[in-house]
Amino acid sequence: MAQELAVSAGVAGQMISTTATLAMLSGLILPSLLKKLDRRQMILGITLLLVLSSLLTSVASNIWLLLGARAH
């Protein structure tokens, strides 16, 4: 991944760590913010966001686009 994005292995590793940290924080915060929404609508919205994120990740040409796509 680092070679394809023309970054060092350390930067690629930090990108993965940043994504995991953001996933943990959103997992802690989002349930309390979204508790009033219908569960089906919430699951559909999150699924659509995941699909969009995956599509953007697949075409990312640089580390910043990849980080933005994975930090949904």
ABEGO torsion letter per residue (X at the ends): XAAAAGBBAAAAAAAAAAAAAAAAAAAAAAAAAAAABBAAAAAAAAAAAAAAAAAAAAABABAAAAAAAAAX
